[in-house]
């Protein structure tokens, strides 16, 4: 069980705290996928998308570095095209925090993970990018959250008691292929779409086989 403290020293700014949480969750997931799960030919990569410079980050020993031509090919497939009236078509990088790469006879991305420490509007943001990406590809779209909760500490996903689920849960269950949550089952009851993180290994193995038709 991985625990995260809700309070940080006062000398951290709110922006810095958000960055620490986001980076920490991504690094934890990369470590789990590449080191703990250790699935043959399946690796997780984060992506540096600063200033339009897309580059896979392998965290050194956890995943192999890719040849630049292979890296460029993978990243180019994940750009979303947007057309606004009167403006030339633009290619935009979406909400692709972690890419799940498979290296069988050829190499390709078959899964995209969006990592969020809390939900708020982020579930809707991730759902939007998942829909956009599906129009141009066939990736599995996953949402992973620490679910820090609302001002009272209660889950932002919640349950589906008496068919009165929170909007966040409705969106995640209807749009995302899976949502992995770092909360106990009594706080966020599981469903076909909402799982604990340990279920991710089963999903990755199944999804990779489906992707290649194995």
C-alpha positions as CSV (number, residue, x, y, z in Angstrom):
1,X,0.0,0.0,0.0
2,X,1.5,3.3,-1.1
3,X,0.6,6.3,1.1
4,X,0.9,10.0,0.2
5,X,0.7,12.7,2.8
6,X,-1.8,15.4,2.2
7,X,0.2,18.2,3.7
8,X,3.5,19.7,2.5
9,X,6.0,22.1,4.1
10,X,4.9,25.8,3.8
11,X,7.9,26.7,1.7
12,X,6.4,24.8,-1.3
13,X,4.2,26.8,-3.6
14,X,0.9,25.2,-4.7
15,X,2.2,24.9,-8.2
16,X,5.3,23.1,-7.0
17,X,3.2,20.7,-4.9
18,X,1.0,19.9,-7.9
19,X,4.1,19.1,-9.9
20,X,5.6,16.9,-7.2
21,X,2.4,14.9,-6.9
22,X,2.1,14.5,-10.7
23,X,5.7,13.5,-11.2
24,X,5.6,11.1,-8.3
25,X,2.6,9.2,-9.6
26,X,4.1,8.9,-13.1
27,X,7.4,7.6,-11.7
28,X,5.6,5.1,-9.4
29,X,3.7,3.8,-12.4
30,X,6.8,3.6,-14.6
31,X,8.6,1.6,-11.8
32,X,5.6,-0.7,-11.3
33,X,5.1,-1.4,-15.0
34,X,8.8,-1.8,-16.0
35,X,10.3,-3.3,-12.8
36,X,7.6,-4.9,-10.7
37,X,5.4,-6.3,-13.5
38,X,8.3,-7.0,-15.8
39,X,6.1,-8.2,-18.7
40,X,8.1,-9.5,-21.7
41,X,8.3,-6.9,-24.5
42,X,6.1,-4.4,-22.7
43,X,7.5,-1.1,-21.4
44,X,6.2,2.2,-20.0
45,X,7.6,5.5,-21.1
46,X,6.8,9.0,-20.0
47,X,7.0,11.8,-22.5
48,X,8.7,15.2,-22.4
49,X,6.3,17.5,-24.3
50,X,7.8,20.8,-23.2
51,X,8.1,23.5,-25.9
52,X,6.8,21.1,-28.5
53,X,9.8,18.9,-28.1
54,X,8.4,15.4,-27.8
55,X,10.7,12.8,-26.5
56,X,10.3,9.4,-24.7
57,X,11.8,9.2,-21.3
58,X,12.7,5.6,-20.3
59,X,14.1,6.3,-16.7
60,X,17.3,4.6,-17.6
61,X,17.4,1.0,-16.5
62,X,13.7,0.5,-16.4
63,X,13.1,0.5,-20.1
64,X,15.4,0.4,-23.2
65,X,16.2,3.5,-25.1
66,X,14.6,3.5,-28.6
67,X,16.2,4.4,-31.9
68,X,15.2,7.9,-32.8
69,X,13.4,6.8,-36.0
70,X,11.2,4.4,-34.0
71,X,10.6,7.0,-31.3
72,X,9.6,9.6,-33.8
73,X,7.3,7.2,-35.6
74,X,5.5,6.3,-32.3
75,X,5.1,9.9,-31.2
76,X,3.9,11.1,-34.6
77,X,1.0,8.6,-34.5
78,X,-0.2,10.1,-31.3
79,X,-0.6,13.7,-32.4
80,X,-4.2,14.9,-32.7
81,X,-5.2,17.0,-35.6
82,X,-7.4,20.0,-34.9
83,X,-9.1,22.2,-37.4
84,X,-10.7,25.5,-36.4
85,X,-12.5,27.6,-39.0
86,X,-10.1,30.1,-40.6
87,X,-7.0,28.6,-39.1
88,X,-4.7,26.0,-40.7
89,X,-4.8,22.4,-39.3
90,X,-2.7,22.0,-36.1
91,X,-1.2,18.9,-34.6
92,X,-1.6,18.9,-30.8
93,X,-0.1,16.6,-28.2
94,X,-2.9,15.3,-25.9
95,X,-3.1,14.0,-22.4
96,X,-0.6,11.2,-22.9
97,X,1.3,11.0,-19.6
98,X,2.6,7.5,-20.0
99,X,2.8,5.4,-23.2
100,X,2.7,1.6,-23.1
101,X,5.0,0.3,-25.8
102,X,5.1,-3.2,-27.1
103,X,8.1,-4.6,-28.9
104,X,7.2,-7.8,-30.6
105,X,8.2,-8.3,-34.3
106,X,7.6,-4.6,-34.7
107,X,7.2,-1.8,-32.1
108,X,4.1,0.3,-31.4
109,X,2.1,2.0,-28.7
110,X,-1.0,0.2,-27.6
111,X,-1.9,2.0,-24.4
112,X,-2.1,5.5,-23.0
113,X,-2.2,6.4,-19.3
114,X,-3.4,9.7,-17.9
115,X,-2.0,10.3,-14.4
116,X,-3.8,12.7,-12.1
117,X,-3.4,13.2,-8.4
118,X,-6.9,14.6,-8.0
119,X,-9.9,14.8,-10.4
120,X,-11.8,18.1,-10.4
121,X,-12.1,18.9,-14.1
122,X,-9.3,16.5,-15.0
123,X,-11.6,13.5,-15.6
124,X,-13.5,15.4,-18.3
125,X,-10.2,16.7,-19.8
126,X,-8.8,13.1,-20.0
127,X,-12.1,11.8,-21.4
128,X,-12.0,14.5,-24.1
129,X,-8.5,13.5,-25.2
130,X,-9.4,9.8,-25.1
131,X,-12.3,10.4,-27.5
132,X,-10.2,12.6,-29.8
133,X,-7.4,10.0,-29.9
134,X,-9.8,7.1,-30.6
135,X,-10.9,8.9,-33.8
136,X,-7.4,8.5,-35.1
137,X,-6.1,5.3,-33.5
138,X,-6.8,2.1,-31.6
139,X,-5.1,2.6,-28.2
140,X,-6.4,1.6,-24.8
141,X,-7.1,4.7,-22.7
142,X,-6.5,4.5,-19.0
143,X,-7.0,7.0,-16.1
144,X,-4.9,6.5,-13.0
145,X,-5.6,8.7,-9.9
146,X,-4.5,9.1,-6.3
147,X,-8.0,10.6,-5.8
148,X,-6.9,13.0,-3.1
149,X,-10.6,13.9,-2.6
150,X,-12.7,17.0,-2.0
151,X,-12.2,19.6,0.7
152,X,-13.5,17.0,3.3
153,X,-11.2,14.3,2.0
154,X,-14.0,12.2,0.5
155,X,-13.4,10.5,-2.8
156,X,-14.1,12.4,-6.0
157,X,-15.1,9.2,-7.8
158,X,-17.4,7.8,-5.1
159,X,-19.8,4.9,-5.5
160,X,-22.8,4.1,-7.5
161,X,-25.3,3.8,-4.6
162,X,-28.9,4.1,-5.6
163,X,-27.9,5.1,-9.1
164,X,-26.6,8.5,-7.8
165,X,-23.0,8.3,-8.9
166,X,-20.9,11.4,-9.1
167,X,-20.3,12.8,-12.6
168,X,-16.7,11.9,-12.4
169,X,-17.5,8.2,-12.0
170,X,-20.0,8.4,-14.9
171,X,-17.4,9.9,-17.2
172,X,-14.6,7.5,-16.2
173,X,-16.8,4.4,-16.5
174,X,-18.3,5.4,-19.8
175,X,-15.3,6.7,-21.7
176,X,-12.1,5.2,-20.3
177,X,-11.1,1.6,-20.9
178,X,-10.0,1.4,-17.2
179,X,-9.6,3.6,-14.2
180,X,-7.1,2.6,-11.5
181,X,-7.6,4.2,-8.2
182,X,-5.4,4.5,-5.1
183,X,-8.3,4.2,-2.6
184,X,-9.8,1.4,-0.6
185,X,-12.7,-0.5,-2.0
186,X,-15.1,0.7,0.7
187,X,-14.4,4.3,-0.5
188,X,-14.5,3.6,-4.2
189,X,-16.3,0.4,-5.0
190,X,-14.8,-1.5,-7.9
191,X,-16.6,-2.1,-11.2
192,X,-15.8,-3.5,-14.7
193,X,-14.1,-0.2,-15.4
194,X,-12.7,0.9,-12.0
195,X,-10.0,-1.3,-10.5
196,X,-7.1,-1.4,-8.1
197,X,-3.6,-0.9,-9.5
198,X,-2.6,-4.6,-9.2
199,X,-5.2,-5.3,-12.0
200,X,-3.1,-3.3,-14.4
201,X,-0.7,-6.2,-15.1
202,X,-3.6,-8.5,-16.2
203,X,-4.9,-5.7,-18.5
204,X,-1.6,-5.0,-20.1
205,X,-1.0,-8.6,-20.9
206,X,-4.5,-9.0,-22.4
207,X,-4.4,-5.7,-24.3
208,X,-1.0,-6.4,-25.9
209,X,-2.1,-9.8,-27.1
210,X,-5.3,-8.3,-28.6
211,X,-3.3,-5.5,-30.2
212,X,-1.1,-7.9,-32.1
213,X,-3.8,-10.5,-32.6
214,X,-1.9,-13.1,-30.6
